Amino acid sequence: MKEMKEMNYSIIDCHCHVYPEKIAEKAVVNIGAFYDIEMSFDGKYSTLKKSMEENGVKHGIIFSVATTPHQVHSINCFIADTVKNSG
């Protein structure tokens, strides 16, 4: 069996959220209040990407957060476009 230091693991953050730049900070405040949880970042994709790079996270799985059903489609489209254009 290989020693732990010799093994090559990838870190995957399996629970991420991002929002459009123009509403990200407000969305973070509102989502935190809606679910009564403290939020850690500003909700921007650029911040998530930077944090992942700094912490050696290879992949992030981005989920939508909607407080009403009519928001789901547009949020999913935003996430798909963000991932597609992330290069």
N, C-alpha and C positions, 0 to 999 in steps of 0.2 A: 504494500500500500504506500502511495506517495505521501511524503511529508506535507503538511498543510501549506508550508511556504512555497512548495514546488507546484502546487495546483493553481490553475488559472481560472478564477471565478469572475463572473460579471455581476455587478450590482444592478438590480432592476427596482425602481420605485414603482410599486404597483397601485399607487393611488395619488394621482395628481389632478389639479384643476387649473385652468387658465381662462382668462376673459379678454375681450377686445380691449386694446390699450385705452381707448377713451372712457371706458366704464369700469376698468379693472379695480381701481382702488375703492370705488363706491360699491361694486359688487362684493368685494371681500368683506367690507363692513356689513352690508346687508345679509349676506349668507351667514356670516358669523353670528349675527343677531338672530336670524331665523332659526338656526340650529343650536343656538346658545353654546358656541364653542369659540375658543380663542384662535384667531388665524395667525399664521406665521410669516407670510410673505404678502406682496402687493397684488398678486393675481396675474401678473404679466408673464407672457411666455419667455421674454428675454431674461427675466429674473429666475424663472424655473430653470432655463437652460444654463445660466451662469452657475446656479447652485449645484446642478447636476455635475457640471464640469469640475467645480471646486471640490466636490465630494466623491469623485470617481464613479458616479452613477452612469452606467452605459445606456440604459433605456428608461423611459418614463411612460407609464400608461395613463393617458389623460381621459378623465371622465367628465361628463356634463353635470351641471347642477342647475336644476330648474325648480322654481317654487310654484309654477303653474304648468299644466300640460301644454298650453299653446307656445311655450318657450322652447320646448324640446327640439323641434326641427331646426330652428335657426341656430341654436347652440351647437347642435351636432354638425351643422354645415360649417360653422366657424371653426370647430375643432378639426374637422377634416381638412379645411383649407390651410389652417395653421400648420398641421403636420405635413401636408403635401408641399408647402412652401418653405419648410424649415431647413431644407438642404442638407 
